Amino acid sequence: MSKPIVRFAPSPTGRIHIGNARPALMNALFARREGGVFVLRFDDTDLARSKREYADSIEVDLAWLGIPPDMVVRQSERFEIYDDAVARLRDMGRLYACYETAEELEFRRKRQLARGLPPIYDRAALKLSPDEKVQLEAEGRRPHWRFRLDHRNEVWHDLVRGPSHVDTSSLSDPILVREDGTYLYTLPSIVDDIDLKITHVIRGEDHVTNTAVQIQIFEALGAKVPIFGHINLLTTTSGEGLSKRLGHLSLTSLREAGLEPQAVASLAVLVGSAESVRAVADLDELARLIDFDHISRSPAKFDENELYNLNARLIHDMSYEAVKTRLAAMDADGGEAFWLAIRGNLAKVVDAAGWWVVVRGPITPVIVDRAFVDAACNLLPPAPWDTTTWKTWTEAVKEATGIKGKALFMPLRLALTGMEHGPELAALLPLIGPERARARLSGKAA
Ligand SMILES: Nc1ncnc2c1ncn2[C@@H]1O[C@H](COP(=O)(O)OP(=O)(O)OP(=O)(O)O)[C@@H](O)[C@H]1O
């Protein structure tokens, strides 16, 4: 295969969500695996709704996911090439002026529906004579422009869905340019795909019908039609669609909630595929798991709990090297032994700060059996301590007191950490150290 050139093309009208992350990752990781190019294209021709602030946040989100684009393109800076394509389509008679108002179109649609006909545009404007057009313009009407479809069964081989087709005779000729001269999504997208030599258009299933229309426009412009791939959409667990308006599933909010980007990427890529959903820390490995032939055809359900489970599993295997700087930034760099002691108890990396307080203090010990804890304190082995100290100590306590099991461990854990649950005490005890351990066993905050 020649090197793929792919794009992720969000409209910067909000913060991107985990559903958007799916095509973003599929494109970026496919390019990465095949040595291709990943383009981030902002579909910001809707100048009223698009915001630079959202575009910038999308770039931050992609970098956080580990997939910064090789190239960034903004449609708002490329109107000239769209105007040029419009002129060409008009000259070849594929783009025609229409003068109906939205109300007139709505009225016709209702009438067609009432008669049991499909509500598609009847091409009335194609029958307008030059004089009639002059007359309409003299009345102050401005034309909008439709692309004249070839009515046929448009067939393509979808990278994901296999043989696909849409009967374009069941579609209205699409409006490419509004009466105020602004562009709808369709034409700029195609012109950019041609200009940037996009080889694969990989996007959500919401675009399947657009594809049939777009193939005809690619052909009308004399361009090679790219390979299309439509991946299933992510929905909530109850099956609702995601939209940029659902802010709590935005990548920004997931990042701010302290989730690892690899957890988000693993779920976004693997859910609804043939692979089991698991935590994959390495993006190259995740890229190898993408198999466009085996993506489910039904929507994939996004479960936030699954995301948190993946996150915990990733952290449980995370090396000290990988997390060192972040621990230092939260003043909780207790060295490798500390990290290895606590990582299995973390749901998020930020929770390490709490365990660092448990090690370094001060904590308030909980003494449930004064006599027993005193006896245990007197049996503490001499320094230096290591990870065998806990075993040596508790065996000595068991022998001296006859107490064993939970009755032995729990009072010691409560005294040493102030908590009922936590990391292995064998690992924590040498980190707490003899001085603090003695103080805590004596009931002092330390
Ligand atoms: N829930 C989803 N699951 C998978 N892909 C999605 C989902 N929603 C959108 N996409 C894909 O994300 C890409 C960017 O699309 P777009 O910017 O239109 O996002 P959107 O969330 O649909 O937008 P909006 O909510 O503003 O209508 C497209 O490839 C689109 O198919």
The ligand as an SDF file (V2000), in Angstrom:
LIG
                    3D

 31 33  0  0  0  0  0  0  0  0999 V2000
  -20.5120    9.3180   18.7070 N   0  0  0  0  0  0  0  0  0  0  0  0
  -19.5810    9.2290   17.7670 C   0  0  0  0  0  0  0  0  0  0  0  0
  -18.8780    8.0780   17.6130 N   0  0  0  0  0  0  0  0  0  0  0  0
  -17.9270    7.9880   16.6700 C   0  0  0  0  0  0  0  0  0  0  0  0
  -17.5880    8.9880   15.8110 N   0  0  0  0  0  0  0  0  0  0  0  0
  -18.2440   10.1470   15.9320 C   0  0  0  0  0  0  0  0  0  0  0  0
  -19.2720   10.3410   16.9050 C   0  0  0  0  0  0  0  0  0  0  0  0
  -19.7480   11.6070   16.7640 N   0  0  0  0  0  0  0  0  0  0  0  0
  -19.0530   12.1790   15.7650 C   0  0  0  0  0  0  0  0  0  0  0  0
  -18.1480   11.3190   15.2480 N   0  0  0  0  0  0  0  0  0  0  0  0
  -17.1780   11.5750   14.1820 C   0  0  0  0  0  0  0  0  0  0  0  0
  -16.3080   12.6060   14.6340 O   0  0  0  0  0  0  0  0  0  0  0  0
  -15.7830   13.3120   13.5000 C   0  0  0  0  0  0  0  0  0  0  0  0
  -15.9050   14.8010   13.7230 C   0  0  0  0  0  0  0  0  0  0  0  0
  -17.2510   15.1430   13.5370 O   0  0  0  0  0  0  0  0  0  0  0  0
  -17.9980   16.4180   14.0280 P   0  0  0  0  0  0  0  0  0  0  0  0
  -17.0700   17.5330   14.3210 O   0  0  0  0  0  0  0  0  0  0  0  0
  -19.1400   16.6540   13.1100 O   0  0  0  0  0  0  0  0  0  0  0  0
  -18.5390   15.8580   15.4340 O   0  0  0  0  0  0  0  0  0  0  0  0
  -19.9680   15.7900   16.1140 P   0  0  0  0  0  0  0  0  0  0  0  0
  -19.7200   15.3770   17.5170 O   0  0  0  0  0  0  0  0  0  0  0  0
  -20.8670   14.9410   15.2730 O   0  0  0  0  0  0  0  0  0  0  0  0
  -20.4120   17.2790   16.0550 O   0  0  0  0  0  0  0  0  0  0  0  0
  -21.6410   18.0700   16.7140 P   0  0  0  0  0  0  0  0  0  0  0  0
  -21.9410   17.4700   18.0630 O   0  0  0  0  0  0  0  0  0  0  0  0
  -21.0640   19.4410   16.7930 O   0  0  0  0  0  0  0  0  0  0  0  0
  -22.7530   17.9040   15.7250 O   0  0  0  0  0  0  0  0  0  0  0  0
  -16.5330   12.7470   12.2970 C   0  0  0  0  0  0  0  0  0  0  0  0
  -15.7180   11.7750   11.6890 O   0  0  0  0  0  0  0  0  0  0  0  0
  -17.7590   12.0920   12.9130 C   0  0  0  0  0  0  0  0  0  0  0  0
  -18.2300   11.0510   12.0980 O   0  0  0  0  0  0  0  0  0  0  0  0
  1  2  1  0
  2  3  1  0
  2  7  2  0
  3  4  2  0
  4  5  1  0
  5  6  2  0
  6  7  1  0
  6 10  1  0
  7  8  1  0
  8  9  2  0
  9 10  1  0
 10 11  1  0
 11 12  1  0
 11 30  1  0
 12 13  1  0
 13 14  1  0
 13 28  1  0
 14 15  1  0
 15 16  1  0
 16 17  2  0
 16 18  1  0
 16 19  1  0
 19 20  1  0
 20 21  2  0
 20 22  1  0
 20 23  1  0
 23 24  1  0
 24 25  2  0
 24 26  1  0
 24 27  1  0
 28 29  1  0
 28 30  1  0
 30 31  1  0
M  END
$$$$
